Amino acid sequence: MGAGSPPKLIYLVTEDWYFLSHRMPMARAARDAGFEVVVATRVNRAEDRQAIETEGFRVVPLDWTRGSRNPLTELMEMAAIARLYRREKPAIVHHVAMKPVLEGGIAAWIADVPAIVNALTGLGAVFIGRGLAMRLLRPAIRLILRVALDHPRSRLVMQNQDDLDLMLRKGLVSPDRTVLIPGSGVDIAKFAPSPEPAGPLTAALVARMLSDKGVGELVEAARLLKQRGVTLRVRLVGPRDDHNPAAIPADQLEAWVREGLVEWPGEVKDVAGLWRDTAIAVLPSYREGLPKSLLEAAASGRPMIATDVPGCREVVRHGETGLLVPPRDPVALADALQTLAGDAGLRRRYGQAARKLAEERFSDQAIAQAMVRLYQDQVARAERKAQAERGLAGN
């Protein structure tokens, strides 16, 4: 970084669409605070890249795959990121989610990046995966995490207190290198409350079609409701994700639709419009960082049902903004859906409280400003350290 030039901030994210949906407000806030913003990501669609560049951010395409578990591939990707960092000479890098944190964290060490922000959006398969491959890989991943995270130049951002406490209990990071910032926030102007729509009641799960989002449990709950004679449309809204080992096969989703249990329109671009047409939000996930779909439902004034797990219970406060149920329990999920489907007054009270919570705690502008303050603090620390080292060298 030359004298008088703006500090360069590089976001390292796996997918361009994810940056657009989850990191754009904080990137704008960083730009407005005087940072030069660069986005290093896999480019899926030309229009997504253009949307990022329209904001004045430079895109650096990366050739990587989220689903890879080949150590050689991972090392090659790590080396490519280190070369990128050496070439760009950023003042600070922001790694978002597990793969960028693991690979980018080590690469930033190698390239001697002065300031690092590692943001884990959820602990996912590393801590809850039950497959044999994940059980075998887990010790190695945790070792790499410890190396990537516990460094004087880095700060770890966690989205909820449960995950932060777990990281500290596992000894993966020192307490003084952690920050709690609740998610990426929600646009409370775009996602505004509206009256409950007329017509048949609808409950919607908005997520990628992954087994660990509780999609199968929701389908079983829908089957139970049908057997009980409860009239409730259940919609699964979101794309499949072939790069994720938890992806539900398309033929399974289509079979559920043919059975008349759920609707699956796939990905819906107008999510705000979706919530205007939906009465109840549901997310029976096994674990989350801080689910954006629930934040958007809350801002839209919709009552919510979710599992009593980290991330979900940050937004769904039982008996206040919605109902919490045990994970992997379709009977409890069906009971909660039946309760809300049968009580319009309860839906209205929960929806109003959810909107209030979104306004007070989860506004994307407040979250963005908190992140920018972290960037500024990290860059200032690095500059003070560099000045001190120059002073010692001069002596």
NUZA-321798 format. One record per residue (C-alpha): residue in one letter; x, y, z. Coordinates in steps of 0.05 Angstrom, whole numbers, padded with zeros to 5 digits, always signed. Each point is the difference from the previous one (the first is absolute). Example, Ala and Ser with C-alpha at 12.3 -4.5 7.8 and 13.67 -1.06 7.14 Angstrom:
! residues 2
A+00246-00090+00156/S+00027+00069-00013/
! end
This chain:
! residues 395
M+00000+00000+00000/G+00032+00064-00023/A+00000+00065+00040/G-00067+00035-00008/S-00033-00058-00036/P-00063-00031+00030/P+00009-00064+00040/K-00016-00061-00042/L-00051-00049+00027/I-00007-00069-00033/Y-00061-00042+00012/L+00014-00074-00011/V-00066-00037-00011/T-00017-00065-00036/E-00056+00025-00044/D-00018+00066-00033/W-00074-00009+00015/Y+00016-00009+00074/F+00038+00066+00001/L-00059+00035-00032/S-00051-00028+00048/H+00040+00003+00065/R+00058+00049-00003/M-00020+00057-00045/P-00024+00049+00055/M+00065-00006+00039/A+00042+00006-00063/R-00038+00064-00018/A+00012+00026+00070/A+00074-00016-00006/R+00004+00035-00067/D-00035+00061+00029/A+00049+00000+00058/G+00058+00006-00049/F+00021-00072-00014/E+00016-00027-00070/V-00042-00063-00005/V+00022-00062-00038/V-00043-00063-00003/A+00037-00066-00012/T-00051-00054-00017/R-00023-00052-00048/V-00040+00034-00055/N-00063-00039-00018/R-00038+00049-00043/A+00022+00061-00039/E-00059+00040+00027/D+00021-00013+00072/R+00071+00023-00015/Q-00028+00062-00033/A-00044+00015+00060/I+00061-00002+00045/E+00042+00043-00047/T-00057+00051-00007/E+00012+00017+00073/G+00071+00019-00016/F+00030-00065+00027/R+00052-00037-00040/V-00012-00075-00010/V+00057-00050-00001/P-00027-00067-00026/L+00023-00062+00037/D-00001-00071-00025/W-00022-00042+00058/T-00054-00049+00021/R-00033-00001+00068/G-00012-00075+00000/S+00073-00020-00011/R+00033-00043+00053/N+00063-00015-00039/P+00060+00025+00042/L+00041+00014-00062/T-00056+00043-00028/E-00006+00037+00066/L+00075+00014+00001/M-00001+00026-00071/E-00058+00046+00016/M+00036+00024+00062/A+00062+00016-00041/A-00041+00038-00051/I-00031+00042+00056/A+00069+00015+00029/R+00024+00023-00069/L-00062+00044-00006/Y+00015+00032+00068/R+00073+00011-00017/R-00020+00033-00066/E-00056+00043+00028/K+00033+00019+00066/P-00065+00012+00038/A-00001+00038+00065/I-00053-00049+00025/V-00035-00063-00023/H-00068-00026+00020/H-00010-00075-00006/V-00073-00022-00001/A-00022-00071+00020/M+00039-00063+00014/K+00038-00013-00065/P+00025+00072-00009/V+00020+00002+00074/L+00039-00065-00004/E+00035+00014-00066/G+00002+00076+00004/G+00023+00000+00072/I+00062-00040-00016/A+00012+00037-00065/A-00003+00067+00037/W+00055-00025+00047/I+00043-00021-00058/A-00010+00066-00036/D+00010+00041+00064/V-00066+00037-00005/P+00000+00053+00055/A-00072-00009+00024/I-00049-00058-00006/V-00074-00008+00016/N-00025-00072+00001/A-00076-00005+00000/L-00031-00069+00013/T-00072+00001-00022/G-00016-00065+00037/L+00039-00061+00022/G-00039-00048-00044/A+00029-00067-00020/V+00065+00011+00037/F-00037-00007+00066/I-00066-00035-00017/G+00016-00043-00061/R-00013-00073+00015/G+00030-00032-00062/L+00062-00044+00005/A+00040+00047-00046/M-00015+00060+00044/R+00016-00037+00064/L+00068-00019-00029/L+00014+00070-00026/R-00024+00037+00062/P+00065-00003+00041/A+00041+00026-00058/I-00050+00056-00015/R+00000+00022+00072/L+00076+00002+00001/I+00001+00043-00063/L-00054+00044+00030/R+00042+00011+00063/V+00060+00020-00043/A-00042+00046-00044/L-00038+00034+00056/D+00046+00009+00060/H+00048+00051-00027/P+00015+00070+00027/R-00018+00033-00067/S-00068-00033-00005/R-00068+00009+00031/L-00055-00053-00002/V-00071+00024-00011/M-00055-00046+00025/Q-00074+00010-00013/N-00029-00029+00064/Q+00022-00010+00071/D-00009-00076-00001/D+00050-00008-00057/L+00048+00048+00032/D-00003-00037+00066/L+00013-00066-00036/M+00061+00027-00036/L+00028+00023+00067/R-00015-00066+00034/K+00036-00038-00055/G+00060+00045+00008/L-00001+00021-00074/V+00010+00074+00014/S+00020+00047+00057/P-00057+00041+00030/D+00035+00066-00015/R-00001-00017-00074/T-00075-00008-00006/V-00057+00047-00017/L-00075-00013+00001/I-00038+00033-00058/P-00069-00029-00012/G-00001-00021-00073/S-00001+00043-00061/G-00065+00035+00019/V-00064+00013-00038/D-00026+00058-00041/I-00058+00021+00044/A-00026+00048-00053/K-00002-00052-00055/F-00029-00054+00046/A-00058+00038+00030/P-00060-00026+00039/S-00065-00012-00037/P-00068-00029+00017/E-00006-00075-00001/P-00021-00021-00070/A-00071-00024-00013/G-00013-00071-00023/P+00028-00066+00023/L+00054+00005+00053/T+00070-00011-00025/A+00064-00019+00038/A+00066+00008-00037/L+00070-00025+00011/V+00050+00045-00037/A+00067-00034-00006/R+00043-00042-00045/M-00029-00070-00006/L+00047-00035+00048/S-00016-00055+00049/D+00032+00038+00058/K-00049+00057-00011/G-00054-00048+00026/V-00035-00007-00067/G-00015-00073+00011/E-00029+00013+00069/L-00045+00055-00028/V-00026-00047-00054/E-00016-00052+00054/A-00035+00054+00041/A-00041+00019-00062/R-00019-00074-00007/L-00023-00001+00073/L-00041+00064-00009/K-00033-00030-00061/Q-00019-00062+00041/R-00028+00045+00054/G-00043+00038-00049/V+00037+00066+00012/T-00003+00045-00061/L+00068+00033-00010/R+00040+00009-00064/V+00074-00016+00011/R+00050+00030-00049/L+00073-00018-00007/V+00032+00062-00031/G+00071-00003-00023/P+00049-00032-00049/R+00036-00066+00005/D+00075+00004+00013/D+00038-00055-00037/H+00066+00021+00033/N-00026-00016+00069/P+00001-00073+00024/A-00066+00012+00037/A-00037+00019-00065/I-00067-00035-00007/P-00008-00034-00068/A-00047+00034-00049/D-00040-00064-00010/Q-00014-00004+00075/L-00025+00072+00001/E-00043-00013-00061/A-00028-00063+00032/W-00022+00040+00061/V-00034+00050-00045/R-00036-00056-00038/E-00023-00029+00066/G-00035+00066+00014/L+00039+00014+00064/V+00038+00063-00020/E+00012+00049-00056/W+00070+00012-00027/P+00004+00061-00046/G+00076+00001+00005/E+00037+00065+00010/V-00044+00062+00005/K+00033+00067-00015/D-00052+00044+00033/V+00007-00026+00072/A-00034+00062+00029/G-00060-00015-00044/L+00002-00072+00022/W-00007+00020+00073/R-00058+00046-00017/D-00036-00062-00028/T+00019-00045+00058/A-00030-00005+00070/I+00053-00041+00037/A+00076-00007-00006/V+00031-00067+00018/L+00073-00023+00004/P+00011-00068+00035/S+00076+00004-00011/Y+00050-00042+00039/R+00046+00060+00012/E+00008+00071-00027/G+00045+00060+00006/L-00055+00051-00005/P-00051-00019-00053/K-00014+00057-00049/S-00067-00031-00019/L-00025+00007+00071/L+00026+00071+00005/E-00038+00018-00064/A-00063-00035+00026/A+00006+00037+00066/A+00008+00067-00034/S-00061-00017-00042/G-00040-00009+00064/R-00010-00074-00007/P-00005-00049+00058/M+00054-00054-00002/I+00011-00073+00018/A+00071-00025+00006/T+00041-00052+00035/D+00030+00016+00068/V+00071+00002-00025/P+00056+00052-00005/G-00016+00055-00049/C-00075-00014-00005/R-00014+00018+00072/E+00034+00068-00009/V-00060+00020-00044/V-00056-00046+00023/R-00013+00014+00073/H-00048-00052+00026/G-00067+00028+00018/E+00020+00070-00024/T+00017+00000-00074/G-00018-00072-00014/L+00007-00072+00023/L+00062-00042+00009/V-00001-00076-00008/P+00053-00054+00010/P+00043-00015-00062/R-00015-00063-00041/D-00070-00005+00031/P-00056+00002-00054/V-00055-00012+00051/A+00019+00061+00042/L+00007+00039-00065/A-00070-00021-00022/D-00028+00019+00068/A+00030+00070-00004/L-00025+00010-00071/Q-00069-00022+00021/T+00001+00048+00060/L+00017+00060-00043/A-00047-00021-00057/G-00058-00001+00050/D+00012+00067+00034/A-00001+00064-00040/G+00010+00044+00062/L+00062-00038+00019/R+00029+00007-00070/R-00013+00074+00002/R+00033+00010+00069/Y+00061-00041-00018/G+00006+00037-00067/Q-00001+00068+00033/A+00052-00020+00051/A+00044-00029-00055/R-00001+00066-00038/K+00018+00038+00063/L+00059-00047+00012/A+00025+00009-00072/E-00003+00075+00006/E+00036+00003+00067/R+00054-00053-00009/F+00009-00023-00072/S-00002+00061-00047/D+00051-00010-00055/Q+00024+00071+00007/A+00016-00009+00074/I+00035-00066-00015/A+00040+00031-00058/Q+00024+00058+00044/A+00022-00049+00054/M+00041-00038-00052/V+00031+00063-00028/R+00022+00021+00070/L+00034-00068+00006/Y+00036+00011-00067/Q+00023+00069+00022/D+00024-00026+00067/Q+00039-00057-00032/V+00032+00044-00052/A+00019+00051+00054/R+00032-00055+00042/A+00040-00024-00059/E+00024+00070-00016/R+00021+00012+00072/K+00038-00065+00000/A+00035+00017-00066/Q+00020+00069+00026/A+00028-00031+00064/E+00041-00050-00041/R+00026+00055-00045/G+00020+00039+00062/L+00038-00059+00029/A+00035-00012-00067/G+00021+00073-00002/N+00033-00007+00067/
! end
